[in-house]
Amino acid sequence: MGKDGTSIPDEEWERFLRDAEAGTPGAPEEPSARARMVASRLTDEPAQPDGWRTHRPPTRSGGKAGYFVGFFVLVALLVVALNPGWVTGWFSGSDDSPPLAAESTSPTRPPATRAAAERPTLDEPFRGSPAASWGDGVAALPLPEARATGWMSKAEVARALERSRDFLVASSLDPEVLRGERPTKAIALLNPHQKDVQEYLTAAFSKPNADDDPLKLFSRFAPSKVRLVGDVVKTRGRITYREGKRGAVEVAADVTYVYPVVRAAEGSDEVTRTIVRREVVMGWDDPAKIIIEPGTFSLVSRRSDTANGGCDNHTGFFLPEFAAERAVTVGPRGDEVDPYDRSTTMDARMAGSDEAGCGAASRL
């Protein structure tokens, strides 16, 4: 009914209902339930609420302390990246130290020095030594990838590499040889037709002297003097090869061996170490050009440098000194050399010892 009291005609009312149902523009709409809820909420809230995209700064926690912690963490990570050897040195005092990766190239500096108070024990014979993180025996001496070289095929080179490593085991790691036995297995790999080497072997095991010293090629301890601690010898080094004279395949091994020992007397518990670095070059000759037996090699060269093996010792056995003996040793000792330092050449290592005396180890 209008303001003047008249009623709306039936036709107009029906048209109004049809337009509203069909969504005709301008037709009034009833607010939805959601719209009514939003309108009610806005009525109850403050007049200027935050928009849904309005940024609110996060609340700070820690202030400057958090900044400095982050700064020092970054500095520490930078130090580790530039000097990984420092971190390795922190853990090298225990025999449980994680092993280093195999040596692929010559290192650029000696391993980190441990505190002098970290002395070796029967349970941890490598404690306080860089060797604590070195590999065990032959497992630490991986072979390079074989390729056809000189007169040998790829498979033959692979076999020569395996036999070369067998020689290292038989000469420097075999438990019986370390206890003073004759290195029969190692000798069997040497070319029996190489006259100068056979003469050396004969003299070295019958009348050892400065020139014919078996310790230049083999590791042996006098069982009446010392015994090894445990059954692990720590090693670090590299095995490489190249083509040599007359097409021979020359396999070169540069390896440092660390032997922990105690006195042979029952109940002895003071542990010391003998450290030997050897360079051995083994020539696998072409039998068409050189007289040689199958499965043997010609000894091209051999050099060794020993720390704590016995000064002016020509007995054919290593004779390591213990603390009391080292304290009273007199005579020229030469320049100090770090026996664990593999960043120096053998020439530099051996420069500290000569006929007048023995090189002194800076640490054992």
Secondary structure, 3 states (H helix, E strand, C coil): CCCCCCCCCHHHHHHHHHHHHHCCCCCCCCCCHHHHHHHHHHHHCCCCCCCCCCCCCCCCCCCHHHHHHHHHHHHHHHHHHHCHHHHHHHHCCCCCCCCCCCCCCCCCCCCCCCCCCCCCCCCCCCCCCHHHHCEEHHHHCCCCCCCCECCECHHHHHHHHHHHHHHHHHHHCCHHHHCCCCCHHHHCCECCCCHHHHHHHHHHCCCCCCCCCHHHCCCCECCCCEEECCCCCEEEEEEEEEECHHHCEEEEEEEEEEEEEEECCCCCCCCEEEEEEEEEEEEECCCCCCCCCCCCEEEEEEEEEEECCCCCCCCCCECCCCHHHHHHCCCCCCCEECCCCCCCCHHHHHCCCECCECCEECCC
